[in-house]
């Protein structure tokens, strides 16, 4: 079992930056791919990006590539989402998720709200 808790959301002006954190419980954090997703009001949840077990490999959605960066610190059981050049369309509830492999995400956090004012 892995429990995930996001933090770092808030209100930011367009063009600004935020860093989200996701703290994972358990001693097997380093065995999981970690991902970030977001869901805006009235829209389906969408993939933002993911990072491999070691942190050497990352993938991003086209909408955030070049602006968002995912990193992880396995010693701290934490994955980060650095968001720069934020746009109003980035406003959403952001979720972190953990995957033990394959195409499924096994565990989800409760989400943290990101609001971007124009």
N, C-alpha and C positions, 0 to 999 in steps of 0.2 A: 504493500500500500504506500502511496505517495500522496501527501497533501501539499497543495500549492496555495500560496498567498501572494497576491500582487499588491504593490504599493507604488506611490509616486505620481498618480494621476492628479489632475487639477485643471485650472484655467490658465490658458496662455494665449497671448496675442498671435495672430498670423505672422509667420516668419520666425517665431520663437522656438525654443527647445524645451524638451522634457526628457527625463530619464525614468523609465519604469523599471521596477525590480520585481522579481518573482522568487520568493524563498520557498524551497522545497524541504519537506520533512523526510526523514529516513536516511539510511546510510548507502543507498544504491543510486544516488542522484547521477553519478557519473556514467551510469549504464543507459541513461535515457537520452534520446533526442529531445530537445526542448523546442517548443514552437510558440509563436505569438499569433493571435487571431484578434479580430475586432468585429464589433457589430454596431452599426448605426441604427437609429430609430427607423422602423419600417423596412429595414433591409436584412438580408440574410447574413449570417456570420461569414467572414471572409478571412482567408489566410493572409498573414502579413509576412512571416518569415520563420525560418527554423535554423537550428544550429546542431551540429553533430555532437557525439559524446565527448570528443576531445576538444571541440571548439574550433577545429581547423577548417571545417566546411560549413558554409552558410548558404542559404537560398532566400530570395526575397520576391515578393510580388512586384510586378512591374510598376505599380502605382507608388511604391515607397523606395524602390531601388535608388541608391545614391543619396537618400535623405535619412534613412533609418539604418541603424547598425545593431546587430544582436551579438552579445558576448556572454560568456559564462565564467564563473569562478567555482570550480568543483570543490575547492577547499571550503567554500562558504555556502555550498548548496544553493547558489543563486545564479539566475540568468537575468540579463539586462536587455532593455530595449532603449537605445538612445535615439531620440527622434529630433531631427533638426529641420529647419525650414518648414515648420508645420503650416498646414493649410486648413481652411474651414472644413474641407471634405475629409480631413483626418479625424474629425470629431466622432467619437464612438466610445463604447465600453471595450476595453482591451483585456483579453484573457491570455494567460499562459497555459500551456498544455505540455504533457509529457508522453512520449511514445517509446515503447520498448522495441519498436521495429515494425516494419511493414507499413501499411497505409493507414493504420488506425491510431487515434490518440486515446490513451488509456485514462489519463487523469486531467482534470481541469481545475483552474482556480475560480474564484468567485467574481473576478473582474474588477477593473478600476476605471473610473470615468475620466476621459480626456475631453476637455472642452476647448475649442479654438475659436477665439473671437476675431471677427474681420474688422 
